[in-house]
């Protein structure tokens, strides 16, 4: 029977005996629960639209409302307005791609040494981190930074090429350029949308894309999980699914050895010696891995869920332990579940939503062990091909092996898209 995501029962065997408090610039329910499981009182800094939901979480001690959690000035002003004393907090943190920097600045103002803004830049800016790992002798695609797409018209890249903003996630505003005509079309599109620059321009890397998730403590990897995408993330703009299958280390020992070596070299090169991470790489046709990018956060989608089911380890717990200065909770050897698990974001076309399967119907589909529909009839939907985080529903499926799980993910995507009805005449 399908079920809800299992509770993170492996969180805290021995919660902290001394009272501690955490200022968390963000809100992820599992991250809050992981902090609270170790005895922390949590203050969340969130946007106004999320405040009511966050206040309902039993482990949230206090809520501070801001207009923009990514704006350092906005966050610091809101904290001052609310009479928050930064010295009262044991730790100040974020766990989202876009709040890591604001959290680091607030931590610096509070006199805390980690995470430093300089370190966050290394984990956020795609050009900076590629330069750092290249200097460490790690295979990485050639790239350059340009201020405006007009610069590319004057000095075109080698086609095919990929362009992206320096510090985004979810393939947002990321484009594959196969020819000068593509460059001209993208330049026109970006001019109309106001997305002008700067840009990172990369040589296209052939091969399939993987994500490597885990945790590093004192420079030593304590957890490593590899997931293979159904198709490379950039293809979501063409309507493909954002989906991946976690791989079994006993089935793919050579790939795990390569990924472990890549992570063990790349993370210290980025100055990331203590933290969770979400790294992406390409399986080059000649057999080696090519570094793509890396974030110092829990991976998106339902990465936390598939890792928990496959390896019995909560990435959120490891993140919380690092925030609180506690030792790792990972016990070795980590024994993987022999079953295969994959996660998917299910999409609907833009327009007025007329009908959508229920959560119960989603959970009843073959292989589904967790499903959740997140849109409602009558809702105006935007273009879900713009960002891999955009979705109408999400699900976790299980199969006997990677091949079966990939097929189940595709079947689920086809079923969901055929079951959704949208009035496209209501667009825009």
C-alpha positions in Angstrom: 0.0 0.0 0.0 1.2 3.5 -0.7 2.2 5.5 2.3 3.3 8.9 3.5 7.0 9.6 3.7 8.3 7.8 6.7 9.2 9.9 9.7 12.9 10.6 10.2 13.1 8.1 13.0 16.9 8.1 12.8 17.2 11.7 13.7 18.4 12.1 17.3 19.3 9.2 19.5 20.5 11.7 22.2 19.1 15.2 21.9 21.4 18.0 23.1 21.3 18.3 26.8 21.9 22.0 26.8 19.3 24.3 25.4 20.3 25.7 22.0 18.5 28.0 19.6 18.8 28.3 15.8 18.0 31.2 13.5 16.9 29.5 10.3 16.6 31.8 7.2 14.2 29.6 5.4 11.6 26.9 6.1 11.7 23.2 5.2 9.5 21.1 7.5 12.0 18.2 7.7 14.9 20.6 8.4 13.0 22.2 11.3 12.1 18.8 12.6 15.7 17.6 12.4 16.9 20.7 14.4 14.1 20.2 17.0 14.9 16.5 17.3 18.3 17.6 18.7 16.7 19.9 21.2 17.0 23.2 19.3 14.4 26.0 19.6 14.0 27.3 16.0 13.2 30.8 14.8 12.3 30.9 11.1 12.7 33.9 8.9 10.1 33.6 6.1 8.2 35.5 3.5 4.8 36.8 4.4 2.9 34.3 2.2 4.5 31.4 4.1 4.2 32.8 7.6 0.8 31.3 8.5 1.9 27.8 7.5 5.2 28.0 9.3 3.6 29.2 12.5 1.6 25.9 12.6 4.7 23.8 12.7 4.9 22.6 16.3 8.7 22.8 16.3 8.9 26.4 15.2 9.5 28.6 18.3 9.2 32.0 16.6 8.6 33.4 13.1 10.1 36.6 11.7 8.4 37.9 8.5 10.4 39.6 5.7 9.6 40.6 2.1 12.5 38.7 0.7 14.5 36.1 2.5 17.4 36.5 0.0 17.8 40.2 0.7 20.4 40.6 3.5 19.3 44.1 4.3 15.6 43.1 4.5 16.4 40.2 6.8 18.6 42.3 9.2 16.0 45.1 9.3 13.2 42.6 10.1 15.2 41.0 12.8 15.9 44.4 14.4 12.2 45.4 14.1 11.2 42.2 15.9 13.7 42.8 18.7 15.7 39.7 17.8 19.2 39.5 19.4 21.5 37.6 17.2 23.8 36.8 20.2 21.0 34.6 21.6 21.4 32.0 18.8 23.7 29.0 18.9 23.7 28.8 15.1 22.4 30.8 12.1 21.8 28.9 8.9 19.9 28.4 5.7 19.2 25.2 3.7 18.0 26.6 0.3 20.0 27.6 -2.7 18.8 31.2 -2.5 19.0 31.8 1.3 22.5 30.4 2.0 24.1 33.8 1.3 21.7 35.9 3.4 22.2 33.4 6.2 25.9 33.7 6.0 25.8 37.5 6.1 23.6 37.4 9.2 25.9 34.9 10.8 28.9 37.2 10.0 27.1 40.2 11.6 26.5 38.0 14.7 30.2 37.2 14.9 30.0 33.6 13.8 32.7 32.2 11.6 30.7 29.8 9.5 29.4 29.7 6.9 31.4 32.6 5.6 29.9 34.7 2.7 33.1 33.9 0.7 32.5 30.2 1.1 28.9 30.5 0.0 30.0 32.3 -3.1 32.2 29.3 -4.0 29.2 27.0 -3.6 26.8 29.3 -5.5 28.5 31.0 -8.4 28.9 28.6 -11.3 31.8 30.4 -12.9 33.7 30.7 -9.6 33.3 27.1 -8.6 34.3 25.8 -12.1 37.4 27.9 -11.8 38.2 26.5 -8.4 37.8 22.8 -9.4 39.7 23.3 -12.6 42.6 24.7 -10.7 42.5 21.5 -8.6 42.9 19.4 -11.8 39.3 18.1 -11.9 37.7 17.6 -15.3 35.2 20.4 -15.9 33.7 22.0 -19.0 35.4 25.2 -20.3 33.4 28.3 -19.6 33.6 32.1 -19.5 31.6 34.9 -18.0 29.9 37.6 -20.1 27.9 40.6 -19.0 25.4 40.7 -21.8 24.3 38.4 -24.6 25.5 41.1 -27.0 29.0 40.1 -26.0 28.3 36.6 -27.4 27.2 38.1 -30.7 30.5 39.8 -31.0 32.5 36.7 -29.9 30.3 33.7 -30.5 30.8 30.5 -28.4 31.6 27.1 -29.9 28.3 25.5 -30.7 26.7 23.6 -29.1 27.0 25.7 -25.9 25.1 26.2 -22.7 24.4 29.6 -21.2 23.0 30.2 -17.7 23.0 32.9 -15.0 25.9 32.5 -12.5 23.8 31.6 -9.5 20.5 29.9 -10.2 19.1 26.4 -9.6 16.5 24.2 -11.3 17.8 25.0 -14.8 16.0 28.3 -14.6 17.0 30.6 -17.6 19.4 27.9 -18.8 19.6 27.5 -22.6 21.2 25.0 -25.0 22.5 26.9 -28.1 23.0 24.6 -31.1 23.6 27.4 -33.6 23.8 31.2 -34.1 20.1 31.1 -34.8 19.5 29.7 -31.3 21.6 32.5 -29.8 19.6 35.1 -31.7 16.3 33.6 -30.6 17.4 33.4 -26.9 18.8 36.9 -26.9 15.4 38.2 -28.2 13.5 36.1 -25.6 15.7 37.4 -22.7 15.4 41.0 -23.9 11.6 40.7 -23.8 11.6 39.1 -20.3 14.2 41.5 -18.9 16.8 38.7 -18.1 19.8 40.6 -19.5 22.8 39.2 -17.7 25.4 38.4 -16.5 25.8 34.9 -18.0 28.1 31.9 -17.7 28.8 30.4 -21.2 29.9 26.8 -21.2 31.0 24.3 -23.8 28.4 21.6 -24.1 29.3 18.3 -22.4 28.1 15.1 -24.0 26.7 12.3 -21.8 24.0 11.7 -19.3 23.7 13.7 -16.1 23.8 12.4 -12.5 23.4 14.0 -9.1 25.7 13.1 -6.2 24.3 13.8 -2.8 25.7 13.3 0.7 27.6 14.8 3.6 31.2 15.6 4.3 32.7 15.9 7.9 36.2 17.2 8.6 37.0 16.7 4.9 35.9 13.0 5.0 32.8 11.8 3.0 30.4 10.1 5.4 27.5 9.7 3.0 27.3 9.3 -0.8 24.3 8.7 -3.0 24.1 8.8 -6.8 21.0 9.3 -8.8 20.8 9.2 -12.6 18.3 11.6 -14.2 15.9 10.2 -16.8 17.2 12.9 -19.1 19.5 15.8 -18.6 18.0 18.6 -16.5 18.2 21.2 -19.4 15.6 19.1 -21.3 12.8 20.1 -18.9 12.5 23.2 -21.1 11.4 20.8 -23.9 8.7 19.3 -21.7 10.6 16.3 -20.3 10.2 15.2 -16.7 12.4 16.3 -13.8 13.0 12.8 -12.5 15.8 10.6 -11.3 16.5 7.1 -10.0 18.9 6.5 -7.0 21.6 3.9 -8.0 22.7 0.9 -6.0 26.4 0.9 -5.1 26.5 -2.9 -5.4 25.2 -2.7 -9.0 27.3 0.3 -10.0 30.5 0.0 -7.9 32.7 1.7 -10.6 30.5 4.7 -10.9 30.3 5.1 -7.1 34.1 4.9 -6.9 34.4 7.6 -9.6 31.8 9.8 -7.9 33.5 9.4 -4.5 36.8 10.4 -5.9 35.2 13.4 -7.7 33.4 14.6 -4.5 36.5 14.0 -2.3 38.5 16.3 -4.6 35.9 18.9 -5.6 34.4 19.6 -2.2 37.8 20.6 -0.5 38.6 22.6 -3.6 35.4 24.6 -3.0 36.3 25.0 0.7 33.4 22.7 1.7 34.8 20.4 4.3 31.8 20.2 6.6 28.3 20.2 5.2 25.8 18.4 3.1 26.1 18.8 -0.7 24.2 18.3 -3.9 26.7 17.9 -6.8 25.9 17.3 -10.5 28.2 15.7 -13.1 28.1 14.3 -16.6 29.0 10.7 -17.5 31.2 11.5 -20.4 31.1 8.9 -23.3 34.8 8.2 -22.8 34.1 6.9 -19.3 35.1 9.7 -16.9 32.9 12.1 -14.9 32.9 15.8 -15.7 32.1 18.2 -12.9 29.0 20.4 -13.6 28.1 22.3 -10.4 27.7 21.9 -6.7 25.5 23.3 -3.9 26.0 23.2 -0.2 22.4 22.2 0.6 20.0 19.3 0.7 19.1 18.4 -2.9 15.9 19.4 -4.4 12.9 17.3 -5.5 12.5 14.4 -3.2 16.2 13.6 -2.9 15.9 13.4 0.8 13.1 10.9 0.5 14.8 8.5 -1.9 18.1 8.6 0.0 16.2 7.8 3.2 14.5 4.9 1.7 17.5 3.6 -0.1 20.2 4.1 2.5 18.2 4.6 5.8 20.0 7.9 6.4 18.3 11.3 6.8 20.2 14.0 5.0 18.3 16.6 7.0 19.6 15.0 10.2 23.2 15.2 8.9 22.5 18.9 8.0 21.1 19.6 11.4 24.1 17.9 13.1 26.5 20.0 11.1 24.6 23.2 12.0 24.7 22.3 15.7 28.2 21.1 15.8 27.3 17.5 16.6 29.1 14.3 15.3 27.7 12.5 12.3 24.8 10.1 12.8 25.8 7.9 9.9 27.0 4.5 11.0 29.1 2.4 8.7 28.8 0.4 6.7 25.7 1.9 5.2 23.6 -1.0 3.8 21.4 -0.1 0.9 17.9 -1.4 0.4 18.0 -3.8 -2.5 14.9 -2.2 -4.0 15.2 0.7 -6.5 13.7 4.2 -5.8 13.1 7.2 -8.0 11.3 10.5 -7.7 9.5 12.7 -10.2 7.9 16.1 -10.5 4.7 15.8 -12.5 3.7 18.7 -14.7 0.5 20.2 -16.2 0.3 22.6 -19.1 -0.2 26.3 -18.5 -3.8 27.6 -18.3 -6.9 27.3 -16.1 -6.9 23.9 -14.3 -10.2 22.1 -15.0 -9.5 18.7 -13.6 -6.6 16.8 -12.0 -6.2 13.4 -10.4 -6.5 13.3 -6.6 -3.7 12.4 -4.3 -5.4 9.1 -3.6 -5.5 8.3 -7.3 -1.9 9.2 -7.7 -0.9 6.9 -4.8 -2.8 4.1 -6.3 -0.7 4.0 -9.5 1.8 1.2 -10.1 5.0 1.4 -8.0 4.0 4.6 -6.2 5.1 4.6 -2.5 4.4 8.3 -2.0 2.4 10.8 -4.0 1.1 14.3 -3.4 -1.0 16.5 -5.8 -0.2 20.2 -5.1 -2.5 22.1 -7.4 -6.3 22.6 -7.2 -9.1 22.9 -9.8 -9.6 26.5 -10.7 -6.0 27.4 -10.3 -4.2 29.4 -13.0 -1.1 27.4 -13.9 2.1 28.9 -15.3 4.7 27.3 -17.6 6.1 24.4 -15.6 8.9 23.9 -18.2 10.7 27.1 -17.0 12.2 25.5 -13.8 12.6 21.9 -12.6 11.1 22.9 -9.2 7.7 23.8 -10.9 5.2 21.0 -10.6 1.6 20.0 -10.2 2.4 16.9 -8.2 5.3 14.9 -6.9 5.8 11.2 -6.3 8.3 8.5 -5.3 8.1 5.1 -7.0 9.9 1.8 -6.4 10.9 -1.0 -8.7 13.1 -4.0 -8.7 16.0 -2.2 -10.4 16.9 1.0 -12.2 15.4 -0.1 -15.5 12.0 -0.9 -14.0 11.9 2.2 -11.9 12.7 4.4 -14.9 9.8 2.8 -16.8 7.5 3.3 -13.8 8.5 7.0 -13.7 7.8 7.5 -17.4 4.5 5.6 -17.2 3.4 7.7 -14.2 4.3 10.9 -16.1 2.3 9.8 -19.1 -0.7 8.8 -17.0 -0.7 12.1 -15.1 -0.4 14.3 -18.2 -3.2 12.4 -19.9 -5.5 12.8 -16.8 -5.0 16.5 -16.4 -7.4 18.9 -18.2 -6.5 22.6 -18.7 -8.2 25.5 -20.5 -5.2 26.8 -22.4 -7.3 29.7 -23.8 -7.1 31.2 -20.3 -3.3 31.7 -20.7 -1.9 35.1 -20.0 
